[in-house]
Amino acid sequence: MEVDGRDFLNTPLVKTVRFGGSVAETLAKHKLGDSSDYELLKHQLADPDIKDAQIVSWLQEFRSCVTQLTKDHEQLIYTVLKLPWVGRSQAVVEEYMAFLGNLVSAQTVYLCACLKMVVFHFTPKRVTICEGGVDISDSDDEDENLPRNFDQCHRALQLITRYVPSTSRFLMPILQENFPFIQKSSRTLECYVHNLLRVTVYIPSIRRDILEVIIGKMLKLDVSASRSDIEEAEEKAVQNQRSEEQTEEGLFDMDEDVQADQPSRTAVMAHPVAERLDTLMAVLMAYIKDFCHVNGSLHVERTKELYRDLWGVFDKLILPTHGSCHVQYTLFYLCSFRLALAEAFLDHLWKILQSPSQPAILRQAAAGYLGSFLARARFIPVVTVRACLDLLVSWIHRYIDDQDKSGRQACCDISLHGPFYTGCQAVFYTLIFRHRAMLEGNMKKGLEYLQSLNLERVVMCQLNPLKVCLPSVTSMFAAITRKYQVVFCYTIIERNNRHVLPVVRSSAGGDCVTTNTNPLDSFFPFDPYLLKRSGQLIEPFYQVWEELVDTELLPAKTGQQGLREDEDDFLCGEMPQMEGIVGMTPGSYDSNIRSPSSVGSPSTAFQRLF
């Protein structure tokens, strides 16, 4: 075999020195009780300075006697599996591939060991850096051979899959167990997630399981970095940068190189957890785009397959997780590809909300997703918004009818009527964001439609939804409906304010009396997206909050702070803070993987390797 113009096997680059007999002779002597050459063989294989020619020679001998390598020789095989074959010469790589194929075919007992060896190489090799006298070990970010190394790993995994069709059953637990700790560097997490997604291309049977593992880890990152923490870190970073620029301005003028570097600096998140999450979101969304598109065109069947997988992960992990800010945007982004996907997602949320068999906490979460999605997704047309409002408002009226027919005095009880209240808030929130679009073009017909919803009955009913909804939602809804004379809410709001009861909370420091302005524990999952790099994919499809400039639309004073001009959202200071809460409520990456800033999705080109 020739490498770089040389006959590699016949004229090795270095002289190889071996001690002991051949592998076959060594195994025979070991069987008779003489282990001296056996131990010497393991020692030579573990030599960190082992040469390519030596590796090739050993592997050829191991292949010739692979049937003898039973479980009795597992320590020897584990030593062979630790050979540094990734990134070595083509001769070593090809010989190692042939050895793996022979081994898993003849000795399936070593299948899991081989899989663990391949998965081990899904992250960059570890290097130790000394900082302040402390050794810090993490990934080697400067390895320019990573694309080639990862290609070799996936070739090996595909080869094993060919020889052992049941590989996927044993692979999934290994992928999960070897997922790097979420506090590892962005680079380490980025590479591992990239490689997991790449596996889904040639082993599609475990695609949903892999997505579940990835999204589960990303949710842990998401809920551990609250919206307020991320915003505070960004504000501090901006202030620090301004002070640095002011200091430098007095010393020297910034040259062109420094100015050219500014975009890359500002693209990095100041919050370390947010930076890791941003990296993973960019990888996952690039994968979603590349998986769903073939030659630049949307592939409907592939898109449906991925949607079904993400839908299952959404139900299992995302929907029950309270306080996540970004991971749910994977579905938002996927739904932007085709209106039918958005409508299917809305229909799914609607079914959860109106199903009495679902837990109340999930029904409330579904209502939050429904209202937030209708309000924020620019790709949802007005006709779809109206269709959803028709369903929601009809259900709300039927709920009120049932309460009236019961003959009992209805009361404002969140534990009994939580789904009803979140459904009402979803309607109010949607109208706040989409009323302009609904009235544009034909004001008369738009007003007739709003009046046909009979929202006055909703706000006037004994269940009193205005008392429970977020004050900012209530006041903005009241202002908008007053302008168009659809509903007059201020009398009810003022009466509710007079009857606000304090809430006594017990703590280690004693009891404290507070007013709960968020009794529903409201959660709007598609509030503004804060991550910078992945956010560029969301921005074109996102409906930002547009300030209402009409003075008559300003909400009546209800004890709240005025609107902040620098906020995209009008929900100022009313959303629950999620610090410390982690839990459940009741194109191409391959060619650009050399730098942490270049992220993308796994290429599908390697499907053609076999």
Phi and psi in degrees as a GROMACS rama.xvg file:
@    title "Ramachandran Plot"
@    xaxis  label "Phi"
@    yaxis  label "Psi"
@TYPE xy
-103.649  136.113  GLU-2
-132.46  123.997  VAL-3
55.0307  38.3592  ASP-4
81.7327  3.63772  GLY-5
-111.292  150.22  ARG-6
-82.715  95.4897  ASP-7
-62.7964  -43.61  PHE-8
-73.7821  -35.3497  LEU-9
-87.4503  -26.6661  ASN-10
-128.393  77.2638  THR-11
-61.9072  152.574  PRO-12
-67.3487  -30.0288  LEU-13
-132.274  156.462  VAL-14
-75.812  127.93  LYS-15
-95.1504  139.621  THR-16
-120.4  126.735  VAL-17
-123.853  145.931  ARG-18
-118.394  147.176  PHE-19
86.5688  179.793  GLY-20
-87.8448  -168.919  GLY-21
-70.1412  169.897  SER-22
-61.5359  -43.4467  VAL-23
-61.1679  -43.8967  ALA-24
-65.4909  -40.5478  GLU-25
-63.4795  -42.3829  THR-26
-64.8596  -39.5534  LEU-27
-63.8882  -44.9569  ALA-28
-64.3662  -38.7662  LYS-29
-62.7065  -38.4791  HIS-30
-63.7843  -30.539  LYS-31
-86.9338  -1.42039  LEU-32
104.658  -3.00416  GLY-33
-95.4857  106.447  ASP-34
-104.389  9.12873  SER-35
-63.4228  -50.6226  SER-36
-67.4229  -31.1512  ASP-37
-62.7997  -47.0117  TYR-38
-68.33  -36.0999  GLU-39
-64.417  -38.0363  LEU-40
-62.6712  -46.1101  LEU-41
-62.5389  -39.011  LYS-42
-63.5952  -41.8778  HIS-43
-68.756  -37.3912  GLN-44
-66.6056  -29.3377  LEU-45
-86.5598  1.28811  ALA-46
-62.8007  118.806  ASP-47
-63.8133  -19.0352  PRO-48
-101.776  20.8823  ASP-49
-59.7157  139.294  ILE-50
-91.6465  158.901  LYS-51
-56.7981  -45.0832  ASP-52
-62.024  -37.0377  ALA-53
-65.5781  -43.0575  GLN-54
-60.016  -48.2187  ILE-55
-59.3668  -44.1905  VAL-56
-62.5113  -46.333  SER-57
-61.1927  -47.7478  TRP-58
-60.9524  -38.9304  LEU-59
-62.1687  -39.5711  GLN-60
-69.542  -40.2798  GLU-61
-62.9153  -38.2474  PHE-62
-63.071  -36.3212  ARG-63
-70.4364  -19.0732  SER-64
-127.653  33.1573  CYS-65
-63.3535  -28.8693  VAL-66
-67.757  -19.08  THR-67
-87.4726  -9.71036  GLN-68
-84.8733  64.7778  LEU-69
-76.0021  -175.857  THR-70
-61.9572  -20.5792  LYS-71
-62.2592  -20.8971  ASP-72
-108.449  27.8726  HIS-73
-63.5121  -34.3523  GLU-74
-65.1951  -36.8098  GLN-75
-66.7843  -43.9237  LEU-76
-65.0952  -40.0844  ILE-77
-60.8142  -34.2546  TYR-78
-67.6671  -40.2818  THR-79
-64.5081  -39.9198  VAL-80
-67.5292  -19.0259  LEU-81
-87.9739  -1.1542  LYS-82
-57.1262  138.14  LEU-83
-77.867  77.2658  PRO-84
-91.2374  -28.6345  TRP-85
-68.6799  129.678  VAL-86
83.0563  2.50989  GLY-87
-85.5204  -170.952  ARG-88
-63.274  161.119  SER-89
-59.2917  -35.3945  GLN-90
-62.0944  -43.5726  ALA-91
-64.7982  -46.7743  VAL-92
-60.0152  -47.6402  VAL-93
-64.6788  -40.9137  GLU-94
-67.1207  -36.9336  GLU-95
-67.4665  -40.8857  TYR-96
-58.1672  -45.5222  MET-97
-62.7948  -39.4139  ALA-98
-63.6447  -45.0044  PHE-99
-59.61  -45.6548  LEU-100
-58.5362  -46.0675  GLY-101
-64.038  -41.3587  ASN-102
-65.7377  -51.0498  LEU-103
-69.4207  -24.4763  VAL-104
-73.7011  -44.4285  SER-105
-87.6162  -29.9099  ALA-106
-133.862  80.0232  GLN-107
-65.0637  -13.1364  THR-108
-60.6586  -22.1474  VAL-109
-95.1603  9.71777  TYR-110
-58.3274  -52.0869  LEU-111
-62.8489  -36.9558  CYS-112
-63.7287  -40.5065  ALA-113
-66.1902  -41.3678  CYS-114
-64.0021  -42.3154  LEU-115
-62.7945  -37.143  LYS-116
-63.2587  -44.6072  MET-117
-65.5907  -46.9643  VAL-118
-63.5018  -30.6531  VAL-119
-56.3806  -31.9743  PHE-120
-87.621  9.27833  HIS-121
-76.5333  -8.06274  PHE-122
-121.415  156.372  THR-123
-59.9968  151.998  PRO-124
-61.658  151.292  LYS-125
-84.3139  140.709  ARG-126
-126.607  152.418  VAL-127
-107.574  124.976  THR-128
-117.818  135.5  ILE-129
-95.3046  118.124  CYS-130
-125.768  117.361  GLU-131
61.2337  33.422  GLY-132
81.4868  2.47446  GLY-133
-112.684  130.983  VAL-134
-79.1212  120.924  ASP-135
-113.589  124.034  ILE-136
-109.357  126.901  SER-137
-159.183  -166.321  ASP-138
-73.2166  154.725  SER-139
-88.2844  104.15  ASP-140
-80.5609  -6.77922  ASP-141
-101.351  5.96201  GLU-142
-75.1535  108.21  ASP-143
-79.2016  -7.39013  GLU-144
-93.2702  7.59258  ASN-145
-56.0527  -46.2024  LEU-146
-55.7559  -43.9152  PRO-147
-66.5781  -42.155  ARG-148
-61.6419  -43.9766  ASN-149
-65.8684  -37.5324  PHE-150
-57.6581  -43.5435  ASP-151
-64.0259  -39.357  GLN-152
-62.4566  -43.8963  CYS-153
-71.8703  -31.277  HIS-154
-62.1019  -42.7504  ARG-155
-63.7908  -41.615  ALA-156
-67.9167  -39.5752  LEU-157
-64.0898  -38.3099  GLN-158
-62.4141  -46.1749  LEU-159
-61.413  -41.1289  ILE-160
-62.8401  -36.0093  THR-161
-64.1475  -42.2385  ARG-162
-79.8755  -29.3879  TYR-163
-127.203  93.2427  VAL-164
-58.7004  -24.8416  PRO-165
-85.2402  13.1751  SER-166
-53.776  -41.9846  THR-167
-56.9698  -32.9874  SER-168
-65.674  -33.0801  ARG-169
-92.9466  -21.0909  PHE-170
-74.8661  -39.9898  LEU-171
-58.734  -47.1537  MET-172
-60.7161  -33.2626  PRO-173
-68.4474  -41.1995  ILE-174
-62.0709  -39.3453  LEU-175
-70.113  -44.635  GLN-176
-65.1879  -30.8576  GLU-177
-93.5989  5.16375  ASN-178
-62.1491  128.009  PHE-179
-61.3702  150.18  PRO-180
-57.6827  139.441  PHE-181
-65.9685  -12.0716  ILE-182
-87.8314  0.0820062  GLN-183
-65.4211  169.667  LYS-184
-64.4367  156.877  SER-185
-56.8408  -36.5318  SER-186
-64.6386  -45.2005  ARG-187
-62.0336  -47.2264  THR-188
-64.3555  -40.9502  LEU-189
-59.7652  -46.893  GLU-190
-66.0498  -42.3463  CYS-191
-66.3447  -44.8018  TYR-192
-63.9638  -41.9389  VAL-193
-54.7594  -46.5571  HIS-194
-70.6809  -34.8055  ASN-195
-62.3506  -44.7642  LEU-196
-65.1048  -34.0753  LEU-197
-66.5205  -33.2665  ARG-198
-61.2014  -34.8728  VAL-199
-63.2854  -20.213  THR-200
-71.1468  -38.8213  VAL-201
-108.026  -6.18317  TYR-202
-128.828  71.518  ILE-203
-64.7489  -17.9492  PRO-204
-64.9211  -20.6902  SER-205
-110.27  17.0592  ILE-206
-59.8048  -47.6085  ARG-207
-64.2284  -40.6366  ARG-208
-62.2646  -40.1964  ASP-209
-67.1887  -42.9335  ILE-210
-61.0954  -37.4818  LEU-211
-64.5339  -42.6458  GLU-212
-63.843  -47.5042  VAL-213
-62.4598  -49.2783  ILE-214
-67.8481  -34.3619  ILE-215
-60.3628  -43.0687  GLY-216
-67.3772  -39.7857  LYS-217
-66.9381  -34.101  MET-218
-63.5817  -37.192  LEU-219
-62.4522  -40.4637  LYS-220
-64.8546  -42.7771  LEU-221
-62.5471  -48.9115  ASP-222
-76.1615  -14.8803  VAL-223
-87.0777  -6.62462  SER-224
-122.709  94.559  ALA-225
-68.6443  159.885  SER-226
-57.0277  -44.0038  ARG-227
-66.1193  -37.2501  SER-228
-63.9064  -43.4339  ASP-229
-64.3431  -45.7045  ILE-230
-63.7405  -40.0946  GLU-231
-64.2569  -42.0396  GLU-232
-63.5222  -40.5966  ALA-233
-65.8665  -40.9946  GLU-234
-62.5542  -42.489  GLU-235
-64.3375  -39.8185  LYS-236
-64.049  -41.224  ALA-237
-63.9482  -43.3976  VAL-238
-62.5991  -43.0426  GLN-239
-63.9132  -40.147  ASN-240
-65.5707  -39.7738  GLN-241
-64.2147  -41.6374  ARG-242
-66.944  -36.7059  SER-243
-64.5621  -42.5259  GLU-244
-64.8925  -38.3417  GLU-245
-66.1301  -37.7666  GLN-246
-66.6911  -44.4604  THR-247
-68.6408  -29.8864  GLU-248
-61.8544  -33.2447  GLU-249
-79.3858  -13.6787  GLY-250
-100.466  -44.4933  LEU-251
-161.471  160.578  PHE-252
-83.4623  138.006  ASP-253
-67.9617  131.678  MET-254
-81.2766  175.211  ASP-255
-64.8847  -34.8024  GLU-256
-63.1328  -41.9929  ASP-257
-66.5159  -42.0029  VAL-258
-63.5772  -38.5941  GLN-259
-66.9648  -22.1511  ALA-260
-83.8625  -11.5955  ASP-261
-59.7917  -44.1199  GLN-262
-56.5724  -40.3057  PRO-263
-69.046  -33.1243  SER-264
-68.5711  -42.5001  ARG-265
-75.6116  -14.0843  THR-266
-81.0495  -11.0184  ALA-267
-88.3849  134.79  VAL-268
-74.2897  138.095  MET-269
-72.2573  -32.5645  ALA-270
-80.5356  122.763  HIS-271
-61.3626  -38.1854  PRO-272
-68.946  -40.4724  VAL-273
-63.3848  -34.7268  ALA-274
-64.397  -43.397  GLU-275
-64.5348  -42.2672  ARG-276
-65.9403  -39.2888  LEU-277
-60.0603  -42.8784  ASP-278
-60.8505  -46.9514  THR-279
-69.0043  -36.9563  LEU-280
-64.0599  -38.7435  MET-281
-64.7555  -41.3193  ALA-282
-63.8196  -46.7977  VAL-283
-66.6266  -40.2944  LEU-284
-72.2665  -32.7076  MET-285
-65.3698  -38.0402  ALA-286
-63.0264  -44.6814  TYR-287
-58.7731  -45.2328  ILE-288
-63.7386  -48.5417  LYS-289
-67.9726  -35.0653  ASP-290
-66.9095  -37.1706  PHE-291
-85.8286  -11.5472  CYS-292
-117.818  135.596  HIS-293
-123.098  120.564  VAL-294
53.1571  38.751  ASN-295
83.9703  -5.76666  GLY-296
-111.608  145.305  SER-297
-66.3226  127.621  LEU-298
-97.4598  107.262  HIS-299
-61.4152  -46.203  VAL-300
-66.326  -43.3015  GLU-301
-62.5992  -39.5218  ARG-302
-64.0727  -41.8743  THR-303
-62.1878  -41.3743  LYS-304
-60.9782  -46.6622  GLU-305
-67.0195  -38.2141  LEU-306
-60.9032  -43.9654  TYR-307
-62.2704  -39.1973  ARG-308
-65.5258  -46.876  ASP-309
-67.4773  -33.6537  LEU-310
-59.9584  -46.218  TRP-311
-62.2137  -41.4592  GLY-312
-67.3682  -36.3565  VAL-313
-59.8888  -48.7655  PHE-314
-63.0018  -39.7331  ASP-315
-79.3568  -39.0305  LYS-316
-118.186  -48.2511  LEU-317
-74.6115  -50.2585  ILE-318
-57.5513  -43.0504  LEU-319
-77.4324  -6.06671  PRO-320
-90.4373  118.47  THR-321
-92.9133  130.857  HIS-322
97.0619  3.65375  GLY-323
-73.7835  142.312  SER-324
-108.207  -23.8538  CYS-325
-131.453  -35.0841  HIS-326
-59.3125  -34.3256  VAL-327
-64.0718  -14.8487  GLN-328
-70.8934  -10.1554  TYR-329
-61.6137  -42.231  THR-330
-72.1374  -37.9309  LEU-331
-56.1936  -46.6497  PHE-332
-65.9731  -44.3329  TYR-333
-61.861  -41.3559  LEU-334
-65.8368  -21.1545  CYS-335
-71.14  -14.8638  SER-336
-71.4514  -30.3281  PHE-337
-157.891  131.997  ARG-338
-59.1299  -36.0879  LEU-339
-58.9944  -33.2108  ALA-340
-68.228  -44.0325  LEU-341
-62.0911  -41.0743  ALA-342
-67.6007  -37.4673  GLU-343
-64.79  -39.5104  ALA-344
-64.8582  -44.4044  PHE-345
-62.1114  -42.6137  LEU-346
-62.7314  -39.2279  ASP-347
-64.367  -45.2607  HIS-348
-62.5572  -40.1946  LEU-349
-63.0325  -42.1293  TRP-350
-63.4024  -37.107  LYS-351
-67.0724  -44.5319  ILE-352
-60.4742  -45.5604  LEU-353
-91.5373  5.70559  GLN-354
-91.3583  114.03  SER-355
-65.152  -19.2655  PRO-356
-78.6327  -13.8259  SER-357
-82.5853  147.345  GLN-358
-58.5368  142.547  PRO-359
-57.0873  -36.4267  ALA-360
-66.4587  -34.6347  ILE-361
-74.4228  -35.3494  LEU-362
-63.4854  -40.6927  ARG-363
-66.8426  -39.8759  GLN-364
-63.5879  -40.7241  ALA-365
-62.102  -38.5704  ALA-366
-64.0775  -40.0154  ALA-367
-62.1726  -43.3844  GLY-368
-64.9324  -40.0061  TYR-369
-62.2055  -51.1007  LEU-370
-65.3953  -42.267  GLY-371
-66.8411  -38.9998  SER-372
-67.3741  -44.3764  PHE-373
-62.504  -37.2311  LEU-374
-75.405  -36.077  ALA-375
-101.972  -21.7523  ARG-376
-82.8263  107.823  ALA-377
-68.287  -21.5767  ARG-378
-80.4166  -3.06213  PHE-379
-89.076  117.989  ILE-380
-73.2338  162.494  PRO-381
-59.3685  -36.2831  VAL-382
-61.5846  -35.6989  VAL-383
-73.0885  -38.3951  THR-384
-60.0562  -44.9417  VAL-385
-65.0704  -40.6096  ARG-386
-61.1066  -41.4554  ALA-387
-68.5452  -40.8879  CYS-388
-62.3084  -38.3026  LEU-389
-58.3598  -45.5062  ASP-390
-63.5535  -47.5905  LEU-391
-62.9562  -48.7288  LEU-392
-68.4662  -37.2443  VAL-393
-61.9395  -41.6582  SER-394
-64.3693  -39.847  TRP-395
-62.6502  -43.5092  ILE-396
-65.0958  -39.1879  HIS-397
-64.8608  -36.8581  ARG-398
-63.2683  -43.5313  TYR-399
-63.9204  -41.3907  ILE-400
-58.0711  -44.7213  ASP-401
-62.7146  -37.9606  ASP-402
-67.3578  -39.2229  GLN-403
-66.5842  -38.0976  ASP-404
-72.8194  -22.2399  LYS-405
-66.8815  -22.167  SER-406
80.3447  -5.37819  GLY-407
-91.2345  153.947  ARG-408
-72.5926  113.033  GLN-409
-72.4511  140.574  ALA-410
-131.378  162.254  CYS-411
-81.4035  83.5608  CYS-412
-120.276  109.314  ASP-413
-67.2543  -36.4124  ILE-414
-64.4068  -27.7616  SER-415
-89.9978  -34.9066  LEU-416
-122.498  25.6606  HIS-417
-52.4864  -49.8726  GLY-418
-59.3183  -36.27  PRO-419
-61.6021  -48.0101  PHE-420
-66.192  -41.6552  TYR-421
-68.2907  -31.0569  THR-422
-65.0063  -43.0775  GLY-423
-62.4092  -44.4812  CYS-424
-63.5829  -35.6143  GLN-425
-62.0925  -39.5796  ALA-426
-65.4525  -47.9402  VAL-427
-60.8204  -45.282  PHE-428
-63.7387  -41.8854  TYR-429
-63.4319  -43.567  THR-430
-66.2925  -34.9661  LEU-431
-59.3874  -42.6557  ILE-432
-84.9645  -31.2764  PHE-433
-111.356  3.81219  ARG-434
-64.3403  -35.2883  HIS-435
-62.433  -46.4013  ARG-436
-62.8396  -33.784  ALA-437
-73.7914  -25.5249  MET-438
-96.628  -14.4639  LEU-439
-66.4213  146.051  GLU-440
91.002  -53.7109  GLY-441
-144.237  91.1374  ASN-442
-60.7378  -39.3763  MET-443
-63.1828  -49.262  LYS-444
-66.4338  -35.7884  LYS-445
-63.515  -43.6264  GLY-446
-67.045  -37.967  LEU-447
-60.525  -38.9597  GLU-448
-65.7348  -47.3688  TYR-449
-59.7481  -40.368  LEU-450
-68.0187  -31.5683  GLN-451
-67.2408  -19.1029  SER-452
-72.5081  -15.3015  LEU-453
53.3509  50.7338  ASN-454
-69.1826  -22.1277  LEU-455
-60.5895  -40.0592  GLU-456
-63.4092  -36.3016  ARG-457
-64.2042  -49.5564  VAL-458
-73.9792  -21.2859  VAL-459
-93.0055  -7.81896  MET-460
-67.4477  163.838  CYS-461
-65.4024  -23.4752  GLN-462
-70.2667  -19.0971  LEU-463
52.9982  64.8875  ASN-464
-62.4569  -27.6051  PRO-465
-64.0796  -22.8515  LEU-466
-75.9865  -24.6412  LYS-467
-100.217  -33.2079  VAL-468
-65.0922  160.506  CYS-469
-55.1608  134.866  LEU-470
-55.521  -37.8  PRO-471
-66.4951  -38.6355  SER-472
-66.3357  -45.1404  VAL-473
-59.9958  -48.2077  THR-474
-68.7843  -37.8159  SER-475
-70.6102  -39.9737  MET-476
-62.0318  -41.1217  PHE-477
-63.2886  -41.9124  ALA-478
-64.546  -42.8554  ALA-479
-68.829  -45.5861  ILE-480
-70.8323  -25.8202  THR-481
-69.8119  -42.2132  ARG-482
-58.7995  -42.7776  LYS-483
-93.1431  7.40707  TYR-484
53.4102  43.5573  GLN-485
-93.7015  -45.0829  VAL-486
-143.78  145.449  VAL-487
-113.898  107.719  PHE-488
-104.086  -14.6276  CYS-489
-66.9925  -33.1065  TYR-490
-61.0666  -42.6917  THR-491
-68.5773  -41.3282  ILE-492
-61.7648  -43.4003  ILE-493
-65.4441  -39.473  GLU-494
-64.647  -41.6008  ARG-495
-62.5335  -39.5908  ASN-496
-63.8099  -31.7948  ASN-497
-73.0516  -19.236  ARG-498
-112.925  18.8178  HIS-499
-68.671  123.328  VAL-500
-96.1438  137.407  LEU-501
-68.8368  153.329  PRO-502
-111.674  126.244  VAL-503
-91.2686  123.407  VAL-504
-115.646  134.486  ARG-505
-96.2758  140.819  SER-506
-147.749  176.852  SER-507
-62.3991  -28.3756  ALA-508
-87.9267  6.51964  GLY-509
109.397  179.363  GLY-510
-77.7304  143.459  ASP-511
-132.282  147.655  CYS-512
-105.918  122.802  VAL-513
-133.883  167.26  THR-514
-108.159  119.869  THR-515
-82.6079  106.808  ASN-516
-89.0461  -0.315358  THR-517
-135.551  61.4857  ASN-518
-63.4922  -25.2231  PRO-519
-81.3236  -4.50196  LEU-520
52.7828  49.0357  ASP-521
-59.7995  144.863  SER-522
-144.557  114.218  PHE-523
-104.341  98.2363  PHE-524
-65.7682  -18.8575  PRO-525
-110.629  37.9336  PHE-526
-64.1155  166.678  ASP-527
-47.4316  135.802  PRO-528
-81.6463  125.548  TYR-529
-100.407  -17.0953  LEU-530
-76.8181  134.53  LEU-531
-77.8755  -53.7939  LYS-532
-71.3253  -51.4961  ARG-533
-68.4673  -24.7549  SER-534
-63.8588  -21.7044  GLY-535
-64.1762  -25.7432  GLN-536
-80.4169  -24.3343  LEU-537
-86.1153  -35.8462  ILE-538
-51.0891  -43.6815  GLU-539
-64.4039  -20.6686  PRO-540
-106.97  6.93606  PHE-541
-105.762  132.603  TYR-542
-90.7822  108.9  GLN-543
-81.4042  162.147  VAL-544
-74.5359  126.539  TRP-545
-103.67  121.715  GLU-546
-59.1997  141.608  GLU-547
-90.9279  113.978  LEU-548
-87.4021  -18.4111  VAL-549
-66.2152  128.125  ASP-550
-64.1222  -31.6813  THR-551
-72.4688  -9.28724  GLU-552
-90.6596  -7.60396  LEU-553
-65.909  134.449  LEU-554
-63.0093  150.368  PRO-555
-66.6594  155.792  ALA-556
-69.9403  121.546  LYS-557
-129.323  27.6865  THR-558
83.9005  10.266  GLY-559
-100.588  164.937  GLN-560
-73.1983  153.501  GLN-561
-68.8114  167.772  GLY-562
-67.1257  137.795  LEU-563
-92.4228  129.505  ARG-564
-67.6125  -26.2349  GLU-565
-88.8441  5.18195  ASP-566
-94.4869  135.976  GLU-567
-72.8743  -33.2865  ASP-568
-105.425  151.8  ASP-569
-89.6784  -3.02388  PHE-570
-82.7148  75.6781  LEU-571
-88.0137  111.568  CYS-572
71.8186  13.1297  GLY-573
-108.97  -11.9967  GLU-574
-77.3491  146.151  MET-575
-65.0402  141.536  PRO-576
-84.2641  133.726  GLN-577
-107.054  19.1302  MET-578
-56.9677  129.686  GLU-579
77.7703  -3.41163  GLY-580
-93.022  112.514  ILE-581
-128.829  107.994  VAL-582
165.123  -167.153  GLY-583
-108.542  147.398  MET-584
-81.1891  151.12  THR-585
173.736  114.209  SER-588
-74.7415  -36.3841  TYR-589
-55.0413  -45.657  ASP-590
-82.4983  -10.6729  SER-591
-125.477  28.855  ASN-592
-86.8151  7.45853  ILE-593
-76.1141  -22.3093  ARG-594
-126.933  148.427  SER-595
-59.3836  -24.6381  PRO-596
-80.8181  -13.8979  SER-597
-98.4977  101.58  SER-598
-120.696  156.94  VAL-599
-173.265  -162.106  GLY-600
-111.951  162.058  SER-601
-61.6847  138.526  PRO-602
-77.4887  150.314  SER-603
-96.5107  6.75735  THR-604
-64.7739  -30.8178  ALA-605
-72.8011  -5.26571  PHE-606
-60.8074  -23.2974  GLN-607
-91.2624  9.38672  ARG-608
-68.9527  -29.1529  LEU-609
